Amino acid sequence: MSPELRRALLWWINVLERKLCERKEWTTVQSEPVHLFCDASGNPAHLGAVLFVGDRCCFTEYAAPPEIVSSFRRRRDNQIMGLELLSISLGLCTFAELIRGRNVVVHSDNTGAEAAIRRGSAISMDHAQLVHEQWTHVAEQGLGIHVLRVGTHDNIADLPSRRALDMLRAAGAEQFAPVLQSEYWSPSTWDVLQEMWRL
């Protein structure tokens, strides 16, 4: 059995054991969507996310540990796409209680991350691994996800990803402690990648 097939089957076992399914109600009450802006900087690796929910603005920032960054396949782009995907995961995890069951508009300024999370897969296995975990997370939280491109200079999450927090605090934004579920960083998550690339 190839590593890719084994990982795909393990993922489906996980989904079926959690009894994840999509329910369609006959009548629904539509609440206003929330807007999640995500960004990452590459050197040093740092993640940021800003959430707008109602009248509230919330943000978080997180220095990506070297063991997570080193789990990615080696690339010349300073691992920026993987970090951008992780910044989306950071936002989904940190603000889980505020967005549960809501429609979430994810704003990303990285075209690769935007395309990957929109279609639910990626060309590179390590990026696909992150996206599969995101889709599982989204299903568990009962989220509706819509991904939009935001210009690099218009992405407010650029502030926490570069640790420029004074403007957000001055505007009354609430800072949340960062949360990143173990599915996104635990060694067992990346076993299949270690097997493929001997990372």
C-alpha positions as CSV (number, residue, x, y, z in Angstrom):
1,M,0.0,0.0,0.0
2,S,1.4,3.4,-1.0
3,P,1.9,6.1,1.7
4,E,-0.7,8.3,-0.1
5,L,-3.3,5.5,-0.1
6,R,-2.6,4.6,3.5
7,R,-3.0,8.3,4.6
8,A,-6.2,8.7,2.6
9,L,-7.7,5.6,4.1
10,L,-6.7,6.7,7.6
11,W,-8.3,10.0,7.0
12,W,-11.6,8.4,5.9
13,I,-11.5,6.1,9.0
14,N,-11.1,9.2,11.1
15,V,-14.0,11.0,9.4
16,L,-16.3,7.9,9.7
17,E,-15.4,7.3,13.4
18,R,-16.3,10.9,14.1
19,K,-19.6,10.5,12.3
20,L,-19.0,13.7,10.3
21,C,-21.8,14.5,7.9
22,E,-23.4,17.5,6.4
23,R,-27.0,18.2,7.5
24,K,-29.4,20.3,5.4
25,E,-32.2,21.8,7.4
26,W,-35.6,22.5,5.8
27,T,-35.6,26.0,7.3
28,T,-32.5,27.8,8.4
29,V,-31.8,31.1,10.1
30,Q,-29.0,32.8,8.3
31,S,-26.7,34.8,10.6
32,E,-24.2,37.4,9.3
33,P,-21.0,35.8,8.1
34,V,-17.8,36.4,10.0
35,H,-14.6,37.5,8.3
36,L,-11.3,35.8,9.1
37,F,-8.1,37.5,7.7
38,C,-5.0,35.3,7.8
39,D,-1.3,36.0,7.0
40,A,2.2,34.7,7.6
41,S,5.7,36.1,7.5
42,G,8.5,33.8,6.5
43,N,11.7,35.0,8.3
44,P,11.3,34.4,11.2
45,A,8.2,32.2,10.7
46,H,5.3,34.0,12.3
47,L,1.5,33.7,11.9
48,G,-1.3,36.1,12.4
49,A,-5.1,36.1,12.2
50,V,-7.8,38.7,12.6
51,L,-11.5,38.0,13.1
52,F,-14.4,40.4,12.5
53,V,-17.6,39.0,14.1
54,G,-20.4,41.5,14.6
55,D,-18.9,44.6,16.1
56,R,-16.0,42.8,17.6
57,C,-12.5,42.7,16.2
58,C,-10.2,39.9,17.6
59,F,-6.7,39.0,16.7
60,T,-4.0,36.5,17.5
61,E,-0.3,36.0,16.6
62,Y,1.9,33.0,16.9
63,A,5.6,32.2,16.3
64,A,5.6,29.0,14.4
65,P,7.9,26.5,16.2
66,P,10.9,25.3,14.1
67,E,9.7,21.7,14.4
68,I,6.5,22.6,12.5
69,V,8.3,24.5,9.8
70,S,10.9,21.7,9.4
71,S,8.0,19.2,8.8
72,F,7.4,20.8,5.4
73,R,9.1,19.6,2.3
74,R,12.2,21.7,1.6
75,R,11.5,24.5,-0.8
76,R,13.1,27.8,-1.9
77,D,10.1,29.9,-1.0
78,N,10.9,30.0,2.8
79,Q,7.9,27.7,3.3
80,I,5.5,30.6,2.9
81,M,2.6,28.7,1.4
82,G,2.7,26.1,4.2
83,L,2.8,29.0,6.7
84,E,-0.1,30.8,5.1
85,L,-2.1,27.6,5.3
86,L,-1.1,27.3,9.0
87,S,-2.3,30.8,9.6
88,I,-5.7,29.8,8.4
89,S,-5.6,26.8,10.8
90,L,-4.5,29.2,13.6
91,G,-7.5,31.4,13.0
92,L,-9.9,28.4,12.9
93,C,-8.6,27.0,16.1
94,T,-8.1,30.2,18.1
95,F,-11.5,31.6,17.4
96,A,-13.4,28.3,17.4
97,E,-16.0,29.3,20.0
98,L,-16.8,32.5,18.1
99,I,-17.2,30.9,14.7
100,R,-18.8,27.6,15.5
101,G,-21.7,26.9,13.2
102,R,-21.2,30.1,11.3
103,N,-20.5,31.0,7.7
104,V,-16.8,32.1,7.6
105,V,-15.3,34.2,4.8
106,V,-11.6,33.4,4.8
107,H,-9.4,36.2,3.4
108,S,-5.9,35.2,2.2
109,D,-3.3,37.1,0.2
110,N,-1.5,33.9,-0.9
111,T,-2.9,32.5,-4.2
112,G,-1.6,29.0,-3.5
113,A,-3.2,28.7,0.0
114,E,-6.4,30.3,-1.4
115,A,-6.7,27.7,-4.2
116,A,-5.8,24.8,-1.9
117,I,-8.3,25.4,0.8
118,R,-11.0,26.3,-1.8
119,R,-10.7,23.0,-3.6
120,G,-9.8,20.9,-0.6
121,S,-6.5,19.6,-1.8
122,A,-3.0,20.6,-3.0
123,I,-0.4,19.4,-5.4
124,S,2.2,18.9,-2.7
125,M,1.5,16.2,-0.2
126,D,2.5,18.3,2.9
127,H,0.2,21.1,1.9
128,A,-2.6,18.6,1.1
129,Q,-2.1,17.2,4.6
130,L,-2.8,20.6,6.1
131,V,-5.8,21.2,3.9
132,H,-7.3,17.8,4.7
133,E,-7.1,18.6,8.4
134,Q,-8.7,22.0,7.8
135,W,-11.6,20.4,6.0
136,T,-12.1,17.9,8.8
137,H,-11.9,20.7,11.3
138,V,-14.5,22.7,9.3
139,A,-16.9,19.8,9.2
140,E,-16.6,19.2,13.0
141,Q,-17.3,22.9,13.7
142,G,-20.2,23.0,11.3
143,L,-18.7,25.9,9.4
144,G,-19.6,27.2,5.9
145,I,-16.3,28.4,4.3
146,H,-15.9,30.8,1.5
147,V,-12.4,31.9,0.5
148,L,-11.6,35.3,-1.0
149,R,-8.5,36.8,-2.2
150,V,-7.3,40.0,-0.4
151,G,-4.5,42.2,-1.6
152,T,-1.3,41.9,0.3
153,H,-1.4,45.6,1.3
154,D,-5.0,45.4,2.3
155,N,-4.7,42.3,4.6
156,I,-5.1,43.5,8.2
157,A,-3.6,40.2,9.4
158,D,-0.3,41.5,8.1
159,L,-0.1,43.4,11.4
160,P,-0.1,40.5,13.8
161,S,2.0,38.3,11.5
162,R,4.7,40.9,11.7
163,R,4.0,41.6,15.4
164,A,2.9,45.2,14.8
165,L,0.1,45.1,17.4
166,D,-0.1,48.7,18.6
167,M,-2.6,49.8,15.9
168,L,-4.9,46.9,16.6
169,R,-4.8,47.5,20.3
170,A,-5.4,51.2,19.8
171,A,-8.5,50.4,17.7
172,G,-9.9,48.3,20.6
173,A,-9.2,44.9,19.1
174,E,-9.2,42.0,21.5
175,Q,-6.1,39.8,21.7
176,F,-6.6,36.1,22.0
177,A,-4.0,33.5,23.1
178,P,-3.0,31.4,20.1
179,V,-4.5,27.9,19.8
180,L,-3.3,25.4,17.2
181,Q,-4.8,21.9,17.6
182,S,-2.4,19.0,17.7
183,E,-3.7,17.6,14.4
184,Y,-1.8,20.4,12.7
185,W,1.6,19.8,14.3
186,S,1.8,16.4,16.1
187,P,4.5,14.0,14.7
188,S,1.8,11.4,14.0
189,T,0.1,13.8,11.6
190,W,3.3,14.0,9.5
191,D,4.3,10.3,9.6
192,V,3.3,9.6,6.0
193,L,5.5,12.6,4.9
194,Q,8.5,11.3,6.9
195,E,8.0,8.0,5.1
196,M,7.9,9.6,1.7
197,W,10.7,12.1,1.9
198,R,12.7,11.0,4.9
199,L,12.4,14.5,6.4
